[in-house]
Amino acid sequence: MKSDHRHELKTNELADWLTHLPEWAKQNRTNIMAVAAILVVAVIVYFWSFYRREVVSVRNQERLTLLATQVPQRINEAMRAAAQNSDQSLALAALGDDLKDFADDLSNDNMAALALIKRGETIRAELHLRLAEANREEVAAQIAKAQASYQQALDRKPSSPALTAAAQFGLGLCEEELGNFDKAAEIYRAVAQKSDYAGTVAQAAAEYRLKIMDDFKTPVSFQSAPPQPEVSMTPQATTPTIQIQPGDANAPTVIEVPNNPNLEPAPTAPAQTAPAPTPVDPPTAVETNKPADGQ
């Protein structure tokens, strides 16, 4: 009886709550709308985060890979063009601008740092691959842009030690190109000695620059090439030279073979001085045991 009574009470309470639900909803309409809005926003944020993480991130990685691989390609193209007296350094400058715009739109610090490091590389390469020689002011301005790009990469505080080491190494290269060898050596030494950078490419490069940097402190001057003789474009006919050997040089020697193969050939002199050899008749057989006349 008690269980039946409890079940009856619960049924009455549920029926009573359903009966008063419209009135309760009308009284708490504002709160209900606020909770519903919060739930909708939470769902939207969740799906946007998923989309951003899975779709946008993959798209950005593809874009960064494309831009990063274009850096060595453009440098090689500019080097080949410079060898043919053609200037393609402006293509490197345009690529650097694309890398900067891409980095500014990224929320991923590691990808942004890599894009800025690559931009610094293109800025320095564009300076060296110009056909027109840059003056001191132009060099300083261009290197300042590269330094700013490397510093922006450090300011993004990437979690990858390899990226941090690469950005610092780039700053060392900038100091070296400005002629500040002591400052460059200080940066290289810090990168080479920091344990967090162990095994990174930048640390190995910094150690190598410390070994060879003294070779670049002394300016290198090239002597002018000696004047080359003028070469006539009209082909000159050459007269063949014929060398005639003396008459007795390498003259063939004629050896006559006797009729009798059992006899040794007589020695002969050179053909031009010795007379023709006389043929030798075979010897006549001598009769033996011939009886005397009349016997």
Summary of the structure (lengths in Angstrom):
residues: 295
radius of gyration: 50.4
end to end distance: 188.4
largest distance: 190.3
contacts: 682
relative contact order: 0.05
helix: 63%
strand: 0%
